[in-house]
Amino acid sequence: MLALAASLAAADVKPGVFGVGVLRRDGIIVPFATYDGKRWADKWPVPDVQLDVPIALRDVPSKWWGPTRALAEWQSWATKEPQTLRVVQPDWIDVHCTRQIGLRTDYKPDELPPPRTVQPYPKDGLVVSPPQPVERIAIVSPDSQEVRTAMPALREAFNQAERSMENQYGHPIPRRSREGHDPEVEAIYAVGEHPRIYHVETSRRYRLLGQKADDCEAIAFGTGWFAADGAQVSSLYMRVDLLNCDKRGASYMLPLGAMRLRGSLYWLAQYSGWDDERYVVVEIKEKSVKVVLNTWGGSC
């Protein structure tokens, strides 16, 4: 009966219309965006402290699905080869200090899921319904030749963004003492070839004159987007924040996948910090990036 309902729902969905979500390690999907063939939107209810969870999939309000109707089967990109997951029932989950409604599936993770109280909870990948082509986002080694080639452009963009931050809020370290040092690449992700698009998380640690070598006054934390075609690397966007040495306030990306739709490249990801998480869809343009959807995933 469930398979029949799924096939009927899929038949109602127009070509190029689909929903996307994130697959938690406990097998629960959190839908976070829909695509209607032209635009991205978020129809799923936001996290809250008090929730009314539908008993069965058929009880989920149609407005939550947006243009897709009910989605009983999802294509998972959490494993080496895409696999089909089937929804068992709606469920609720803890997300930091709130709760969220999700869809429990028949997913069997390769490793034992942690307790549901762990935050941010591990996510195993992107899910799409109906099935769509997805490009996997590669994890690039910070010691790779790719990073060495990109470092001059990365350092210049980092310095410029740090100056912009300094002009607004000040800085404890003079420019001449900081800008000659390459920022440390903490994480770098990439998709595509010509151009190859990168997302970088990078930082510089500072101490004041007279402090010991292992002391820390502040950390400049930067996130940026770059495009490379061969040895030519250009900055699309860079932001730098000055943080305490515990890095509280930093937000880290979990890349989920990339999709090419109507001639545009979209990068889908989760961002999470100490006490919050959100989901974004970023459109990669020729000389810039644009956040086309930013969905709150829960916070304290």
N, C-alpha and C positions, 0 to 999 in steps of 0.2 A: 504494500500500500504506500509506503514511504517512497519507494523508487518511482511509482506511478505519479505521485504528487510532485516529485522532483522533475520528472520529464515534462509534465504539464506546465510547471512554473517556468522551466527553461524555454519552452515553446512560446511563452508569452513575452519573453525578453527580446527586444529589438537587437539586431546586429550592432556591435560596438557599444552596447550598454552593459555595465557590469558593476559589481561591488568588490571592494577589497577590505581585508582585515589583517590582523596580526594573530598568529598562532602561539599561544602560550604553551609552555612545556607540559602543563597538566591536561592539554588537549582542548582547552577552551579557546574559541575564536572570539575576538573583539572586533566587530566591523567598525571601520573608521572613515570610509569614504565611498561615494558612488560616482560613476561617470556616465553621463547621459548621451554620449556621443560628441559632445562639444565642451561641457563644463564639468568640473569637479564640485561635489557638495558633500556635506555630512548630515545625514538624516537620523543616525542612531542616537539614542538618548545619552546625554552627558552623565558622568558619574555623579552620585548624590549619596547622602547619608542614609536616606530612607528610599527603598525601592519596592515597586510592585513588579514581580517577575512573572511573565506569562507562563502558564502551566505547560503548554505544548507549542510547537512551532506554528501551528495554525492559529494560535491565540496572539501571536505577535502582531501589533497594529500595522496595517499596511503602510502608514506614513513613515514608519521606521525604515522601510526598505527603499523608499524613494522610487526611482524608475525601474527597479529590478524585479519587483514582486518578491515573494518568499523564496529564500535560497536554502535548499535542503542539502545540497552537495557543493563542496568547495574544492578547488584545485590547490594543493599545497606545494610550495616550493622550499619546504624545510629539509628535504632529502636530496640526494644526488639526482634522482629522477622525479619529476612531478608525480604526485599521487592524489587519488580522490579520497576526500574525507566526507563522512556523512554525519549530519547533525542528529544527535540523540534527543536533546531537549534544551530549552533555555536554562540558564543557571546564573548565579551571581558570584562575584569575586571581590576580594579586598584589593583596593588600589590606593596605597598610602593611607590617608585618613578618610577615604571615601569608599564607596562600593560601585561596581559597574555590572551591567547586565551583559552576559556573553552567551555563546552557543556551545554547549558541550558536544564534542564529537567523538568518533571512534578512533582517534589518533593514538598510536602507540609510540612514545618517544624511545630513543635509543638508550637514554640514561634515566635513572629514577628522578622524578620531579621533586623539587624541594618542598617544604611546607608552604601552604598558601599565604603565610604571613610574611614571607621573604619579599622585600621591596628594594628596588624595582624587580618585579618577578621576571625570570628568564623567558625570553621569547625565542622560538625556534625558526621563525620565518614568516614570509608573506603568504597569504591565501587569496585566491581570486575566484569569483563565480559570476557568470559562467566562465570556463577556461579561456585564458588570454595569453599571448606571448609575453614572457617576462625575461629581461636580461639580468643575469646575476651580477652583483657588485663585488668586485675583487678586493681582498685585503692585501695591501702593498706593504712590503717590508720597509721600515724606516731606513735600513742600511742599503737599499737597492740603488741601482744606477738611476732609476726613474727619479728618486728623491734627490740624488746628487745633481741631476740635470735641472731639476725644478728649484733647487735651493736659492739661487740668486733672485729669482722672481718672488719666491716665498719670503725671503728676508726683506726685500724692498717693500712688499705689500704689508708685512708685519710692522715694519718701522713706520710706514705712513699711517696705518690704523692706530698704532700706539701714540703717535703724535696727535692724532685727532682726539683720542681719549684724554691725553694730557692737557690739551687746550681747554677741555671742558672741566676736568676734575683735578688737574695737577698730577705730579708724579714725584716720588721720593728720590728717584735716581736720574741724574743728568743724562741728556741724550748722548753726549760723547762717551759716556761710560757704559752704555748699553747697546748702541746700534751697530757696533762692530762685531758683535757676537751672533752667530747663527742661532735662531730659535730651535729648541728641541722638538722634533716631530714625535708626538705621542701616538698618533694614529693617522693613517691615510688610506682612503678607499678610492677605487677607480672603476669607470665603465667606459666602453667604447674604445675606438682606436684613432680615427681621424675626424674630429678631434677626440682625444682621450680626456675625459672629465674627472677631476679629482676633488674630493673633499678632505680637508686637512684639519687636524686638531694639533695645536702646537703651543709651546710655552717658553718663557724665559724666567728663570729664578733669580731674584736679586737679594743682595745683602748690602748693608751700609758699610762705609769705610771704617775699619777698625773691628768689625764683627769677625767671628771665627768662620772658617771655610764652610762649616756645616750649618751656620746660622742662616736664617731667612727673614727678610723684611717684607717681601711681597712677591707675588707671581703674576706676570702678565700672561694671560691665557687667550689664545687666538683661535678662531675658527674661520676657515676660508674655502673658497671655491676657485679652481684653476682649470684652464684648458690648455692642452699641449698638442701640438702637431709636429712630430719629430722633436728637434731641439728647441723649437719656439714655444715658450711657456708664457701665458698671460694670466693675470689675475682678473677674476670675474667679480669677486666680492671678498672683503676681509674685515673682520671685527676683532678688536682686542679689548679685554676687560682686565682691570687690575684687581686681583683677589688676595685675600689672606692666604697664608701658606698652607692652610688645610684645604684650599680650593673650594670652599663652600660657595655655592653660587654658580659653579661651572656646570655646563650641560653637555652631555656626551651623546654622540650619535650611534645608533644601531641601524646600519643600512639594511633595508628589506628587499629592494629590487628596483629595477628601472623599466619603464615602458615607453614605447614610441607610438604616439597617437596623432594622426592627422598632421604628420610632419614635425611634431614637437617631441622633445625628450623630457620625460618626467622622472624624477628621483623620489622614491618613497622611503621614509625612514621614521624611526622613533628617536626622540630626544628625551633623555632622562637625567635627573640630578639627584641630590640627596633626598629630596622629599616631593618630587613631582615627575610627571612624564607627559608627553604629548606626541601626536603623530602629524607629520607634515607631508605635503606633496609639493615638490619644488620643480618649477619649469626651468630648464637650462636653455638660456638664450645664447646668441652668438657672442655677446659682450657683457652679459649680466645674468643674474639668476633672479627668479621671482617666486615667492611663496604663494601658491594658488590655493592652498588649504592648510589650515593650522588648527588641529583638533585637540582640545584638552583631554588628557587621559587620566587625570586624577592628581591630587596634591594634598599637602597638609598646611 
